[in-house]
Amino acid sequence: MTQSHYRDGRNSAKFRMEASDQGVVFEYGQGPGGCDHLGAREAWVFEHEGLYHMTYDGAGRHAWLVCLATSTDLVQWERHGPIIACGEPGSPDSATASYGTVSKHGGKWHMFYLGSPNVTPAPNFIPSFPYLTLKAEADSPRGPWRKRYDITPWQPQPGSYYQDTASPGRIIEHGGEFLQFFSASVKKDFGRGCEIKRTLGIARTRDLDEPWTLDPEPLAPLDDQIENSDLYYEPSNGYWFLFTNHVGILSEADINPANMPEAIEGNPEEFTDAIWVYWSKDPNHWNPDHKAVVLDGKNCTWAKRCIGLPGIIVRDGRLAILYDGAPGESVSHMRRSIGLAWLNLPLVPPA
């Protein structure tokens, strides 16, 4: 493992697989009804009938909700507004219904989304723990979406690596089952006071309408501090590439009120600082040393510190990466827009 360049010793990536950044393609604040008036982030992109569909978190006037936009070129977007709403008081998504991961199987559309009964105070309404995985379904990617409260994909488990976060991610079919690469976190005292550590895990099922079985160990160490996932399979060499966002921490020189993000769970000095990629020929097993930085402040043209969740799709023989960021030196969770970066294909692990 390479020496950490973070002041708290969290793991670093030894390699780089640098993307070419195109810049902002989706600015926050332009959605119908003010659905993203305080931010647009956490893009998930897929193609259907020749049209690109992007679900994203719209930071609206009352909650963060899954919103939809469509495009023919990944640059010009038509905004359709929220496609799912918060649940009634007492429901697991009463405060937020966000980060919708969408796929089609068995003749219908499935959405696994993040729900929580807790958010920070107005006006930001940032989702707070627990981060839960909930399910909805539809006959079209535009909805209407029917919530399936009767289906519980999984729950956070005390004492596990997913005791505080067990939220959705990319689903692939492999070896006769579905694998979902979910986000996991633990909030506890690791020796420096109460803090959060994050990683990814694999959930398994043979039926998307049934409960999932979660692997007993994560696919990467908690000290990697990663969350959220998307995957690409490279047919030319048999490698799977797992894209994820990394959570960094302010340096001691940067700790001042002007740089502190809005209060969320855990350390207020933390922020999403990069997109990483892992590679493996077996999606069931990942070597934590096989990871590289794809996008950070060094090669992003507009967000010099804060770079969030990647959504990937192939277009015109290249791999497109949609990601969120905050402009300039900001590390804020709010007022983020969505950018576009590219990797040339075929993908090859760094030497």
C-alpha positions, -999 to +999 in steps of 0.1 A: +000+000+000+013+034-009+020+060+018-010+081+026-010+118+017-040+124+040-033+138+075-054+112+092-037+083+074-066+071+052-054+051+022-043+067-010-043+054-046-008+047-060-017+049-096-035+074-120-058+066-149-065+102-159-097+112-176-100+141-200-124+166-185-150+184-207-164+206-179-199+214-167-227+201-188-256+203-163-258+234-140-279+233-109-308+256-103-326+252-136-350+223-129-388+227-130-404+239-098-370+246-081-364+209-078-326+214-079-324+251-068-296+243-042-278+216-061-277+188-087-255+158-079-251+120-079-258+113-115-269+078-127-270+074-165-284+048-189-296+046-225-331+036-236-345+037-271-317+060-283-320+085-255-298+090-225-316+091-192-299+106-162-313+104-127-298+128-102-303+142-068-321+175-069-316+195-037-351+211-037-371+234-015-383+207+008-361+176+002-335+159-019-354+138-045-346+116-075-350+139-106-348+129-143-332+145-173-328+132-209-303+139-236-292+128-271-256+137-266-248+139-228-243+177-231-277+192-238-303+181-213-341+183-210-351+185-173-382+166-162-382+172-125-387+147-096-399+112-105-403+100-069-415+117-037-408+114+000-430+089+019-455+096+046-443+104+082-430+072+098-419+057+065-382+048+058-381+076+031-401+102+049-373+128+046-355+119+014-359+096-017-326+101-035-299+085-055-320+063-078-301+035-096-323+023-125-321-009-146-345-031-166-349-068-159-378-092-164-399-069-185-400-041-160-379-012-147-364-015-112-352+014-091-331+009-060-329+042-042-316+058-010-342+066+017-339+081+051-362+095+078-335+120+087-320+151+071-302+182+083-323+214+090-337+237+063-328+250+038-302+223+029-320+191+039-289+169+035-297+132+039-285+118+073-280+083+087-293+057+083-289+055+045-313+027+035-319+008+003-355+009-009-372-003-041-396+010-067-407-003-100-423+011-132-433+001-168-412+030-182-379+046-171-399+079-167-424+063-144-448+065-128-428+047-101-445+024-076-428+021-043-425-015-030-424-011+008-433-048+009-398-056-004-369-051+019-337-056-001-315-054+031-311-035+063-280-020+081-267-044+107-252-032+140-216-044+144-211-049+107-192-028+081-226-016+069-241-007+102-249+030+093-250+030+055-263+002+033-274+022+002-277+011-035-252+008-063-246-008-097-262-042-104-246-067-128-255-103-137-227-127-131-225-164-125-263-169-125-270-142-099-273-105-096-245-086-078-252-052-064-222-031-053-236-012-024-223+016-002-214+008+034-202+027+064-195+025+101-197+054+125-179+048+158-147+056+177-118+042+158-093+057+183-095+093+174-130+100+185-163+093+167-157+092+129-171+075+098-153+050+077-167+040+043-163+012+018-183-009-008-198-044-004-214-069-026-251-079-022-264-110-040-298-123-052-313-144-079-346-124-080-347-086-079-380-088-060-365-109-032-342-100-003-304-099-010-276-117+008-247-094+018-211-105+017-197-108+053-166-087+043-163-056+022-146-056-011-121-029+000-108-017+034-127+008+054-097+030+053-101+034+016-130+058+024-150+051-008-187+053-015-211+047-044-203+026-075-206+021-112-189-007-133-176-012-168-166-045-184-138-043-209-143-072-234-108-068-250-090-080-219-116-094-195-112-067-168-140-052-147-134-016-138-152-003-107-156+034-105-163+051-071-159+084-054-134+089-026-139+109+005-109+130+016-102+154+044-091+190+047-055+196+055-047+213+088-039+246+069-074+245+053-093+241+086-111+274+090-148+284+090-147+295+053-137+260+042-159+239+065-186+220+046-222+221+059-227+198+089-234+162+080-228+128+096-192+124+107-163+148+104-172+182+090-137+184+076-145+156+051-156+161+015-156+141-018-123+148-034-118+123-063-131+096-085-112+063-081-112+031-102-105-004-091-098-033-116-102-071-114-109-100-137-133-114-111-161-091-099-164-112-068-128-104-057-109-071-057-073-064-048-073-031-028-039-022-042-053-022-077-068+012-077-061+045-094-072+082-094-094+090-124-104+126-117-094+151-090-084+187-087-053+181-109-072+172-141-107+186-135-111+219-153-136+236-130-139+218-096-104+220-080-112+202-048-147+187-046-155+159-070-183+134-064-200+103-075-194+089-111-220+076-135-206+059-166-217+050-201-201+042-234-206+068-262-189+070-296-161+045-286-152+063-254-163+059-218-182+089-206-181+098-169-208+121-154-198+134-120-208+162-096-186+189-083-184+223-066-168+251-085-133+264-077-119+258-043-153+250-027-158+218-008-195+223-002-222+196-003-245+222-018-247+241-051-230+214-070-234+209-108-227+179-130-196+177-152-185+153-180-152+136-184-139+109-208-117+079-209-104+063-241-113+027-248-102+000-245-095+005-208-062-010-196-050-011-160-021+013-152+013-002-155 
